[in-house]
Amino acid sequence: MDAQAQTQPSHSTLKNTENVNQGNKNAKNVHEKTTFSWTAPLRPFKRRSRDFWVTVISITSIFCFILFLVEGIMPVILIISLIFLFYVLFTVEPEKIEYSITNRGIKIANKETEMEKFNRFWFAQRFGHEVLVLEMFSLPGRLELVINPQDKDKIRKTLSIFIIEEEATPSKLDRATEWFANKLPQ
């Protein structure tokens, strides 16, 4: 009897769930209003020098050789495919797309992410571009949008209505990545 009572939700829980679901339906029925929009590149981009690629390929080759001796060919194929992806992302310039902040969420190339999924936001620099970083409650965890520097104050004012501006402290992985990136040639 106790196990059955624990698995079945109570009447009040069902009623609360219905109210939340009805509230979500009502939020989606609200007329969408764009509060601010801008056009910027899809991702931060920095063209890398020949020295950078020689260093990356040298380090990768040594690492792949050691991994091949220990594990075999499959991890080596994975690493080579990741280096190829990295190469493509750093040699092909991103297209410019439209970003917009609405009363219901943030649209990136007409794909909307609801405002309820965001926890906080802050601004950062990536490869010489100003970036808006939005921390999310769900995966992928963070959403980084390239912005135009002259739009920073307008974006701050618009987003502050919906979510708080607070920079997250860098994690150990963030610090390790930054340290390693600083060691590579530009």
Secondary structure, DSSP 8 states (H G I E B T S, - for coil): -HHHHHHS--HHHHHHHHHHHHHHHHHHHS---EEEEEEEESS------HHHHHHHHHHHHHHHHHHHHHH-HHHHHHHHHHHHHHHHHHHS---EEEEEEESSEEEETTEEEEGGGEEEEEEEEETTEEEEEEEESSTTSEEEEEE-GGGHHHHHHHHTTTSEE------HHHHHHHHHHHHS--
